[in-house]
């Protein structure tokens, strides 16, 4: 129902301004001429401010608002700067698309909100906060919207501003409804409705009433919706009595109330009462002539004829609803709501063959939307945690900065000493041979670039799970309002990210030791075929969704190796890393065959060779596997197109079998290793 909410906020909350613009077009032209004729000064600013107010929520209004902002800044008039920002937000909210509109609203809000708070202009302050919150909602950034609305509610309560408090509750209700948290949505809307006794302004009452009606309509609470419909009619009649020239502008509000009444009475079986509203709905529909609103009219008639058991007409109007949704590009929620209604209609008719596909389609669409909402909320929670963490650490920032400066100084000194020693070493080589110096400089440059890229990549890869562990651990320890389900969910997140962090750290250490030739090997004689069989058994126990088809010959292939590390290599080839997703059961085919003095191991369908599941952990694992196998005389190749990893062992191994376990130099191929990509 996002489309309905957006339309209501414009048609209901701002309709007087549209009427004013239509009646005062001549005044706009006159003010424009006056402004252009006046020199820069106070009088020109005042006339320009009048022009901005008259043209607000019109396409040319944004240009006047920007002009007012520029001239008010030049003359240091904070009040009119605040006025310009507020009207610029209103124009961007009404005429910009979601993506560019949110960026523009953020920009003007960063100017107008602090200034209006400083000047105590609370009407502008809360209207700008509301516009920013609604922009978050219409961009499906519900957690940011809730954070902004909660902040607005706290500030409104502190200064006892009931308009601001009602706006905050309304925004929270809209955010909860958008993220499908229906219980919390209704609680907020009831709080907002409870503030009607505090004499909040009429357009805000309109917004709250229609949001309550929309909630009850979506949740099929037909009996509960009737008192709100009566209250809405009474409120609009009072407003229209005081402003009779706004009848055309309020036609959309009347139209929605009558269609809701038809639907509610029809679902309650009171068809006689419902029929009384059909002529009124037709009247307001003709006045409005807005095609997107035909959806509500056809839905109401569909419910009415369903109640009369005139199913042919009901089905026809249901098809008309779908045609309006498709032709006007309405929200997916509208389509889901319609499909469920049509399915219920066919079910009532006993036509189960027609009802079942509609139920299935609506369920698939709803599941898809819920997954998208969940993913977005998790991203927002992570982003919000990063910002909240900075705020919580503000008190300790000075000490941290001091230590950071000291650490940075020592780090810089260390780096300078390190670089000086390297430069000194290369300068001495320069004296011996110009050609050798050029080659050494090139090698040094490549090594530094590889280290920089590697450190940059690993810094990012380690920092992401570390932030998640710290953040959700802090939530578990400090937030006493968490439910058991939320605690279990956050605990699972901490466990998963801890495993990911431990894997990254261990992998980096293993890779560093391999590159530096400092790896401690535990050497033993073992059969390579048996080692692969052991790895297969381990994967079958730990990853039951992976079916391993092991194809071995009856021969043996003795090898002198570190069985533990070789086991890690084989297990990773079969199951990937600890962070490799396995959404569905999959089959991995392993074939080991001997060809003369070589043994070829082919793993087909390996998750580690799946480009779609490639991540930082899998890249690290590839590097470690390649270095380990090269050390023991093998080769390692990956075919991402066909998801195949192939390994070839030769009879002659890299470390001779006479060597005892200990430190061994890395293979020469390490010098040509490519750094891990970002």
Residue pairs with C-beta under 8 A, 6 or more apart in sequence:
1 177
1 214
1 218
1 331
1 333
1 334
1 337
2 137
2 138
2 178
2 331
2 333
3 292
3 330
3 331
3 334
4 214
5 137
5 174
5 211
5 214
6 138
7 252
7 292
8 206
8 207
8 210
8 211
8 214
8 256
9 134
9 207
10 57
10 94
11 249
11 252
11 253
12 203
12 206
12 207
12 210
12 252
12 253
13 203
13 204
13 206
13 207
14 57
14 90
14 94
14 203
15 203
15 246
15 249
15 250
16 203
16 243
16 246
16 249
17 56
17 57
18 57
18 249
19 243
19 245
19 246
19 248
19 249
20 54
21 28
21 54
21 55
21 57
21 58
23 245
24 54
27 54
28 51
28 54
28 55
31 47
31 50
31 51
31 54
32 51
34 47
35 44
35 47
35 48
35 51
38 44
38 47
40 71
40 74
40 75
41 75
42 75
44 71
45 68
45 71
45 72
45 75
45 77
45 80
48 64
48 67
48 68
48 71
49 68
49 80
49 83
51 64
52 61
52 64
52 65
52 68
52 83
52 84
52 87
53 87
55 61
55 64
56 65
56 87
56 90
56 91
57 90
57 91
57 94
58 91
59 95
61 87
61 90
61 91
62 88
62 91
62 92
62 95
65 84
65 85
65 87
65 88
65 91
66 84
66 88
68 80
68 83
68 84
68 87
69 81
69 84
69 85
69 88
69 111
72 78
72 80
72 81
72 83
72 84
73 81
78 115
78 118
78 119
79 119
79 121
81 111
81 112
81 115
82 112
82 115
82 116
82 119
82 121
82 124
83 124
84 112
85 108
85 109
85 111
85 112
85 115
85 116
85 124
85 128
86 112
86 116
86 124
86 127
86 128
88 104
88 108
88 112
89 105
89 108
89 109
89 112
89 127
89 128
89 131
89 132
90 127
90 131
92 101
92 104
92 105
92 108
93 101
93 105
93 131
93 134
93 135
95 101
96 104
96 105
98 135
98 138
98 139
99 139
101 135
102 135
102 136
102 139
105 131
105 132
105 135
106 132
106 135
108 128
109 128
109 129
109 131
109 132
112 124
112 128
113 125
113 128
113 129
113 132
116 122
116 124
116 125
116 128
117 125
122 159
122 161
122 163
122 164
123 163
125 164
126 152
126 156
126 161
126 163
126 164
126 167
126 168
127 167
129 148
129 151
129 152
129 164
129 167
129 168
130 152
130 167
130 168
130 170
130 171
132 148
133 145
133 148
133 149
133 152
133 171
133 175
134 145
134 171
134 174
136 142
136 144
136 145
136 148
136 175
137 145
137 171
137 174
137 175
137 178
140 178
140 372
140 373
140 376
141 376
141 380
142 175
142 176
142 178
142 179
142 373
142 376
142 377
142 380
143 377
143 380
143 381
143 384
144 380
144 383
144 384
145 171
145 174
145 175
145 178
146 172
146 175
146 176
147 384
148 171
149 168
149 169
149 171
149 172
149 175
150 168
150 172
152 164
152 167
152 168
152 171
153 164
153 165
153 168
153 169
153 172
155 161
155 164
156 162
156 163
156 164
156 165
156 167
156 168
157 165
162 195
162 198
162 199
162 200
163 200
163 201
163 204
165 195
166 192
166 195
166 198
166 200
166 204
166 208
167 204
169 188
169 189
169 191
169 192
169 195
169 208
170 188
170 189
170 192
170 204
170 207
170 208
170 211
172 184
172 188
173 185
173 186
173 188
173 189
173 192
173 211
173 215
174 185
174 211
176 182
176 184
176 185
176 188
177 185
177 211
177 214
177 215
177 218
178 373
179 373
179 377
180 370
180 373
182 215
182 219
185 215
186 215
189 208
189 211
189 212
189 215
190 212
192 208
192 211
193 208
193 209
193 212
196 205
196 208
202 235
202 238
202 239
205 235
206 232
206 235
206 236
206 253
209 228
209 231
209 232
209 235
210 232
210 253
210 256
212 228
213 225
213 228
213 229
213 232
213 256
213 257
213 260
216 222
216 224
216 225
216 228
217 225
217 260
217 263
217 264
218 337
220 267
222 263
222 264
222 265
222 267
222 268
223 264
223 268
225 260
225 264
226 261
226 264
226 265
229 257
229 260
229 261
229 264
232 253
232 257
233 257
236 250
236 253
236 254
236 257
239 246
239 250
240 246
240 247
240 250
248 287
251 284
251 287
251 288
252 284
252 288
252 290
252 293
254 280
254 284
255 281
255 284
255 285
255 288
255 293
255 296
255 297
256 293
256 296
258 277
258 280
258 281
258 284
258 300
259 277
259 281
259 296
259 297
259 299
259 300
260 296
260 300
261 273
261 274
261 277
262 274
262 277
262 278
262 281
262 300
262 301
262 303
262 304
263 274
263 299
263 300
263 303
263 304
264 274
265 271
265 273
265 274
265 277
266 274
266 300
266 303
266 304
266 306
266 307
267 303
267 307
269 307
271 304
271 307
271 308
274 304
274 307
275 304
278 300
278 301
278 304
281 297
281 300
282 297
285 293
285 294
285 297
291 324
291 327
291 328
292 324
292 328
292 330
294 320
294 324
295 321
295 324
295 325
295 328
295 330
295 334
295 338
298 317
298 318
298 320
298 321
298 324
299 317
299 321
299 338
299 341
301 313
301 317
302 314
302 317
302 318
302 321
302 341
302 345
303 314
303 341
305 311
305 313
305 314
305 317
306 314
306 345
306 348
311 345
311 348
311 349
314 345
315 342
315 345
315 346
318 338
318 341
318 342
318 345
321 338
321 341
322 335
322 338
322 342
324 330
325 334
325 335
325 338
332 365
332 369
333 369
335 365
336 362
336 365
336 366
336 369
339 358
339 359
339 361
339 362
339 365
340 358
340 359
340 362
342 358
343 355
343 356
343 358
343 359
343 362
344 355
346 352
346 354
346 355
346 358
347 355
382 467
382 468
382 471
385 467
385 471
385 475
386 467
386 471
389 467
389 470
389 471
389 474
393 400
422 444
426 437
426 440
426 441
426 444
429 436
429 437
429 440
430 437
449 675
450 673
450 675
451 675
453 675
453 676
453 677
453 678
454 675
454 676
456 678
457 616
457 675
457 676
457 677
457 678
458 504
458 508
458 616
458 676
460 678
461 504
461 616
461 617
462 501
462 504
462 505
465 497
465 498
465 500
465 501
465 504
466 497
466 501
468 493
468 494
468 497
469 494
469 497
469 498
469 501
472 490
472 491
472 493
472 494
472 497
473 494
475 482
475 490
476 482
476 487
476 490
476 491
476 494
482 490
496 579
499 578
499 579
500 578
500 579
500 617
503 577
503 578
503 579
503 617
504 616
504 617
504 620
507 617
507 620
507 621
507 624
508 620
510 519
510 624
511 620
511 623
511 624
511 627
512 518
513 519
513 520
514 624
514 627
514 628
514 631
514 666
514 670
515 627
515 666
515 670
515 673
516 666
517 663
517 664
517 665
517 666
518 663
519 631
519 663
519 664
520 661
520 662
520 663
521 562
521 565
521 655
521 661
521 662
521 664
522 562
522 563
522 564
522 661
523 560
523 561
523 562
523 655
523 659
523 660
523 661
524 560
524 561
524 562
524 563
525 558
525 559
525 560
525 657
526 558
526 559
526 561
526 563
527 556
527 557
527 558
527 559
528 557
528 558
528 559
528 592
528 599
528 649
529 552
529 553
529 555
529 556
529 557
529 592
531 559
531 563
531 566
531 567
531 570
532 550
532 552
532 570
532 590
532 592
532 601
533 550
533 552
534 567
535 567
535 570
535 571
535 574
536 548
536 550
536 574
536 590
538 567
538 571
539 546
539 548
539 571
539 574
539 575
540 546
540 548
542 575
543 575
543 582
545 582
545 584
545 585
545 586
546 574
546 575
546 582
546 585
546 586
546 587
546 588
546 607
547 585
547 586
547 587
547 588
548 574
548 587
548 588
548 590
549 587
549 588
549 589
549 590
550 590
551 589
551 590
551 591
551 592
552 592
553 592
553 593
553 594
555 594
557 592
557 594
557 599
557 649
559 566
559 632
559 649
559 653
560 653
560 655
560 657
561 632
561 653
562 661
565 628
566 628
566 632
569 624
569 625
569 628
569 629
572 608
572 621
572 625
573 603
573 606
573 608
573 625
573 645
573 647
574 588
574 590
574 603
574 606
575 582
575 588
575 607
576 582
576 606
576 607
576 608
576 610
576 613
576 618
576 621
577 608
577 615
577 617
577 618
577 620
577 621
578 617
579 615
579 617
580 607
580 608
580 613
580 615
580 617
580 618
581 613
582 607
586 605
586 607
587 605
588 603
588 604
588 605
588 606
588 607
589 603
589 604
589 605
590 601
590 602
590 603
590 604
591 601
591 602
591 604
592 599
592 600
592 601
592 602
593 599
593 600
593 602
594 600
597 650
597 651
598 648
598 649
598 650
598 651
599 648
599 649
599 650
600 646
600 647
600 648
601 646
601 647
601 648
601 649
602 644
602 645
602 646
603 609
603 644
603 645
603 646
604 642
604 643
604 644
605 643
606 643
606 644
606 645
607 613
608 618
608 621
608 622
608 638
608 645
609 638
609 639
609 640
609 643
609 644
609 645
610 640
610 643
611 640
614 640
616 676
619 676
619 677
620 676
622 636
622 638
623 673
623 676
625 636
626 636
627 666
627 667
627 670
627 673
629 635
629 636
629 647
630 636
630 654
630 667
630 669
631 654
631 655
631 664
631 666
631 667
632 649
632 653
632 654
632 655
633 649
633 650
633 652
633 653
633 654
634 647
634 648
634 649
634 650
635 647
635 648
636 645
636 646
636 647
637 645
637 646
637 647
638 644
638 645
639 645
639 646
654 667
655 664
